[in-house]
Amino acid sequence: MADDYTPPKVWEWKQESGGRFASINRPIAGPTHDKELPVGKHPLQLYSLATPNGVKVTVMLEELLAKGHAGAEYDAWLINIGEGDQFGSGFVEINPNSKIPALADHSMDPPLHVFESASILFYLAEKFGEFLPTDTRARTEVMNWVMWQMGSAPYLGGGFGHFYAYAPEKWQYPIDRFAMETKRQLDVLNRHLEGRDFMAGEYSIADMAIWPWYGQLVLGRLYSAAEFLDVESYEHVMRWAKAIDARPAVQRGRMVNRAFGELHTQLRERHDASDFETKTQDKIEAAEKG
Ligand SMILES: N[C@@H](CCC(=O)N[C@@H](CS)C(=O)NCC(=O)O)C(=O)O
């Protein structure tokens, strides 16, 4: 790689750079097309996709509902990032950064816009008084780990995942660099989780932020990289990941806004708790076929 590329004086965008996300990545912000977002019947309107960042929020909403907070009922609309939905004008109005997840709370006038997955988790935790302690020490410990996740996961997703799974060729330098960092992060978690059930005291938004990335990584669901990263060696992360994976709200949260994987696990839009029984993609397609 180093032999055949010399950076030019001024960088220019080359759309043919290749790789799985070449068609959606671009160096400018702002909308590419006019498109209003749909609004459903609940105050909380979520615009998302079941990537790890999206799953954080749907797990939180399902956990709140499981605790009996009827006010956490929500409409979840699919934003297909592979088709550029994140660059529609309505979405950009909520999140000028054009990334899922984005939330609008219509219980306020005008509706409150919330973007960045951790900001959404924090907002919902405060709104419903759940999964974030009020005591200063306990709350700070939770927020330390939420912030750790937000700072660390781009090395896992944008770094390791991109170069190991999505780049058009396998280049050793970036794969070595980001595999090393990812394993260091797994070791941070493993040492911390030894003797602990959850990241910070009780189950909290710290677990909800970290599990969709590092939990699903050790469970073999990200980048087909479980063997490469020797995830079995992080025994405390594995135990924690399995315990969270078994929670019914987590299982439901993983299905919402999912437009990939087996059809019975996909609930592309969610507007009602009964949708898990009646609106999964296998059922929708069976009904369409008659
Ligand atoms: N820091 C953001 C990251 C969000 C993010 O990277 N979302 C990705 C999917 S996981 C996305 O929308 N990508 C679309 C794009 O890059 O155009 C958060 O935590 O909400």
The ligand as an SDF file (V2000), in Angstrom:
LIG
                    3D

 20 19  0  0  0  0  0  0  0  0999 V2000
  -21.6620    8.4540   17.6910 N   0  0  0  0  0  0  0  0  0  0  0  0
  -22.8690    8.1010   16.9940 C   0  0  0  0  0  0  0  0  0  0  0  0
  -22.5230    7.1350   15.8830 C   0  0  0  0  0  0  0  0  0  0  0  0
  -23.7180    6.7710   15.0490 C   0  0  0  0  0  0  0  0  0  0  0  0
  -23.3120    6.0050   13.8040 C   0  0  0  0  0  0  0  0  0  0  0  0
  -22.1280    5.8870   13.4690 O   0  0  0  0  0  0  0  0  0  0  0  0
  -24.3370    5.4820   13.1110 N   0  0  0  0  0  0  0  0  0  0  0  0
  -24.0680    4.7580   11.8740 C   0  0  0  0  0  0  0  0  0  0  0  0
  -24.6850    3.3610   11.9350 C   0  0  0  0  0  0  0  0  0  0  0  0
  -24.0670    2.4450   13.2940 S   0  0  0  0  0  0  0  0  0  0  0  0
  -24.6970    5.4900   10.6980 C   0  0  0  0  0  0  0  0  0  0  0  0
  -25.7860    6.0140   10.8040 O   0  0  0  0  0  0  0  0  0  0  0  0
  -23.9940    5.5270    9.5720 N   0  0  0  0  0  0  0  0  0  0  0  0
  -24.4930    6.1350    8.3830 C   0  0  0  0  0  0  0  0  0  0  0  0
  -23.4690    6.9460    7.6660 C   0  0  0  0  0  0  0  0  0  0  0  0
  -22.3130    6.9740    8.1170 O   0  0  0  0  0  0  0  0  0  0  0  0
  -23.8160    7.5610    6.6550 O   0  0  0  0  0  0  0  0  0  0  0  0
  -23.8860    7.4920   17.9670 C   0  0  0  0  0  0  0  0  0  0  0  0
  -23.4370    6.8260   18.9050 O   0  0  0  0  0  0  0  0  0  0  0  0
  -25.0940    7.7110   17.7960 O   0  0  0  0  0  0  0  0  0  0  0  0
  1  2  1  0
  2  3  1  0
  2 18  1  0
  3  4  1  0
  4  5  1  0
  5  6  2  0
  5  7  1  0
  7  8  1  0
  8  9  1  0
  8 11  1  0
  9 10  1  0
 11 12  2  0
 11 13  1  0
 13 14  1  0
 14 15  1  0
 15 16  2  0
 15 17  1  0
 18 19  2  0
 18 20  1  0
M  END
$$$$
